[in-house]
Amino acid sequence: MKRKALKAAFPLTLPVMAGYLFLGLGFGILLASKGFSFLWAAFMSIIIYAGSMQYVAIDLLAAGASFITTAIMTVMIQIRHLFYGLSLIVKYKNVGKKKWMMIYELTDETYSLIATSEPPEGVDAGWFYFFISLLDHSYWICGCTLGALFGSLVKFNTKGVDFVMTALFLVLFVNQWLDTREHRPALIGVGCSILCLIFFGADNFIVPAMLSILAILSIFRKTLDKEEEKHADS
C-alpha cells in the first residue's frame, strides 16, 4: 500500500524537486555567504521548512534580531498557511496520525500539488498525500544543505540568487494552468492579488488577498466543482 502510494506520488513532485533543489541551493549559498556552517542550513531546512521565511531568517540571524522580532516577522510572512489549512480540512480529515506531519510539511508548492491532485484508483489517499509532503521536504533539505556546502567552498557574487523563489512560483502557476482546463480559480487569484496590491500596497496586500480569494472561491465552490467535473468527463 505504501509503495503504491509512493510510486503514484513521486512523478507529481518532480516539478517541485527541480524548483526546491535550485531554491534550496540559493538559500544555502546565501547562508554560507554570511559565514554560517552547512549544518545550520540542514537544521533550518528541517525545523523551519519555509522557503520565504528561511531567506528572511538569514538577515535576521546576521543582524542578531530578537526573538519577538523574529516571531512577528514569521507570523506576517507565513500567515497565508492558515488559509491553506482551512481548504485542506476535508482531504486531511481521515489520514490518521500522519496528519500532524502533513500539517507541518505544508508549503506553497506542496499545497498546490495536494489541492489539485487526487490519488489514482486503488491508492490510499492518506499515504498518497503524505508521500507528496515527505518527498517535497526531502528535496528542500537536500537543496539547502548542498547549497551551503557549495557556498562554503566557492565564493562568488550572490546578488539576485533569491529570485529563484519568484521563478519557482511562476513555473508552478504555469504548470497548473497548462494541466487544467478550468482557469477561473487562477484568474480569481491573480485578480484579487492585483486589486489588493493596488489598494493595500506591497507590504500589506497578502492577507487581504488571501481572504478575498478564500471568500470568492468558497462562494462559487459548487459551480467551479461542477465545471471541473464537466471538463474531466469531456
C-alpha positions in Angstrom: 0.0 0.0 0.0 2.7 2.4 1.0 4.9 1.5 -2.0 2.0 2.0 -4.4 1.2 5.4 -2.9 4.9 6.5 -3.1 5.1 5.3 -6.8 2.0 7.4 -7.6 3.1 10.5 -5.7 6.7 10.7 -6.9 6.1 11.8 -10.6 3.8 14.6 -9.3 6.6 16.0 -7.2 9.2 16.2 -10.0 8.5 19.9 -10.8 8.8 20.8 -7.1 12.0 18.7 -6.9 13.6 20.8 -9.7 12.4 24.0 -8.1 13.3 23.1 -4.5 16.8 21.9 -5.4 17.7 25.2 -7.0 15.8 27.3 -4.5 17.5 25.4 -1.7 20.8 25.9 -3.4 20.2 29.6 -3.4 19.3 29.6 0.3 22.3 27.5 1.2 24.7 29.7 -0.8 23.3 32.9 0.8 23.6 31.4 4.3 27.2 30.3 3.7 28.0 33.8 2.4 27.0 35.1 5.8 29.6 32.8 7.5 27.2 30.1 8.7 28.1 26.4 8.6 26.2 24.0 6.3 24.9 22.3 9.4 22.8 25.5 10.0 21.3 25.0 6.5 20.4 21.4 7.2 19.0 22.3 10.7 16.9 25.2 9.4 15.5 23.3 6.5 14.3 20.5 8.8 13.0 22.7 11.6 11.8 25.9 9.9 11.0 24.5 6.4 9.6 27.7 5.0 11.3 29.0 1.9 10.4 32.7 2.1 10.9 32.8 5.9 14.3 31.0 5.7 15.5 33.6 3.3 14.4 36.3 5.6 15.9 34.4 8.6 19.4 34.8 7.0 19.3 38.5 7.5 17.7 38.2 10.9 20.4 35.8 12.1 23.1 38.0 10.7 21.6 41.1 12.4 21.1 39.3 15.7 17.3 40.0 15.7 15.4 39.5 18.9 13.0 36.5 19.4 10.0 38.9 19.4 11.0 40.5 16.1 11.6 37.1 14.6 8.2 35.7 15.8 6.3 38.7 14.5 8.1 38.5 11.1 7.3 34.8 10.9 3.6 35.3 11.5 3.4 38.1 9.0 5.1 36.1 6.3 3.6 32.7 6.9 0.1 33.6 7.9 -1.1 32.6 4.4 -0.7 29.0 5.5 -3.8 29.5 7.7 -5.9 29.7 4.6 -4.2 26.7 3.0 -5.0 24.6 6.1 -8.7 25.7 6.0 -9.1 24.5 2.4 -7.5 21.1 3.2 -9.6 20.1 6.2 -11.6 17.6 4.1 -8.6 16.0 2.5 -6.7 15.6 5.8 -9.8 14.5 7.8 -9.2 10.7 7.8 -5.5 10.3 7.3 -4.8 9.3 10.9 -1.7 10.3 12.8 0.1 11.2 9.5 -2.0 14.4 9.6 0.4 16.1 12.1 3.4 15.5 9.9 1.5 16.6 6.8 0.4 19.8 8.5 4.0 20.6 9.5 5.2 19.9 5.9 2.6 22.1 4.2 4.3 24.7 2.0 3.1 26.7 -1.0 4.2 24.1 -3.5 3.0 21.1 -1.5 -0.3 22.7 -1.0 -0.5 23.3 -4.8 0.0 19.7 -5.5 -2.3 18.3 -2.8 -5.1 20.8 -3.6 -5.1 19.9 -7.3 -4.3 16.2 -7.2 -6.4 13.1 -6.5 -4.9 9.7 -5.7 -5.2 7.1 -8.5 -7.7 4.3 -8.2 -6.6 1.8 -5.6 -4.1 4.1 -3.9 -4.7 5.1 -0.3 -5.3 8.9 -0.1 -3.6 9.4 3.2 -0.4 7.8 2.2 -0.5 9.5 -1.2 -0.7 13.0 0.3 1.8 12.0 3.0 4.4 11.0 0.4 3.9 14.2 -1.6 4.6 16.1 1.6 7.6 14.0 2.6 9.2 14.0 -0.8 8.9 17.7 -1.2 10.5 18.2 2.3 13.4 15.9 1.4 14.1 17.8 -1.8 14.3 21.1 0.2 16.7 19.6 2.8 19.0 18.3 0.1 19.0 21.6 -1.8 19.7 23.7 1.3 22.5 21.5 2.5 24.2 21.1 -0.8 23.9 24.9 -1.4 25.6 25.7 1.9 28.3 23.1 1.2 28.9 24.6 -2.2 28.8 28.2 -0.9 31.4 27.4 1.7 33.8 26.1 -0.9 33.2 28.6 -3.7 33.0 32.4 -3.2 31.1 34.5 -5.8 28.6 37.3 -6.1 25.2 36.2 -4.7 23.2 39.2 -6.0 19.9 38.0 -7.5 20.1 34.4 -6.1 17.0 34.9 -4.1 15.0 35.5 -7.3 14.8 31.7 -7.7 11.8 31.7 -5.3 9.8 34.0 -7.5 10.8 31.9 -10.6 9.6 28.8 -8.8 6.1 30.2 -8.1 5.8 31.3 -11.8 6.8 27.9 -13.0 4.2 26.2 -10.7 1.5 28.6 -11.8 2.2 28.0 -15.5 2.3 24.2 -14.9 -1.1 24.2 -13.2 -2.5 26.5 -15.9 -1.4 24.0 -18.6 -2.6 20.9 -16.7 -6.2 22.2 -16.0 -8.9 23.4 -18.3 -10.7 25.3 -15.7 -8.8 28.6 -15.3 -11.3 30.7 -13.3 -9.7 29.9 -9.9 -6.3 31.0 -11.2 -7.8 34.2 -12.7 -9.6 34.9 -9.4 -6.3 34.5 -7.5 -4.5 36.8 -9.9 -7.3 39.4 -10.0 -7.7 39.6 -6.2 -3.9 39.8 -5.7 -3.6 42.7 -8.2 -6.5 44.6 -6.7 -5.2 44.2 -3.1 -1.8 45.2 -4.2 -3.2 48.4 -5.6 -5.4 49.2 -2.6 -3.2 48.0 0.3 0.4 48.3 -1.1 3.2 45.8 -1.5 3.8 45.4 2.3 0.2 44.7 3.3 -1.7 43.0 0.4 -1.1 39.3 1.2 -3.6 38.8 4.0 -6.4 40.8 2.3 -5.7 39.0 -1.0 -5.9 35.6 0.7 -9.1 36.5 2.5 -10.8 37.7 -0.7 -9.6 34.7 -2.7 -10.9 32.3 0.0 -14.2 34.1 0.2 -14.8 34.1 -3.6 -13.8 30.5 -4.1 -16.0 29.4 -1.2 -19.0 31.2 -2.6 -18.5 29.8 -6.1 -17.1 26.4 -5.0 -20.1 24.3 -6.2 -20.2 26.0 -9.5 -16.4 25.6 -10.1 -16.5 21.9 -9.0 -19.3 21.2 -11.5 -17.3 22.9 -14.3 -14.2 20.9 -13.3 -16.2 17.6 -13.5 -17.6 18.6 -16.9 -14.1 19.2 -18.2 -12.9 15.9 -16.7 -15.7 13.9 -18.4 -15.3 15.6 -21.8 
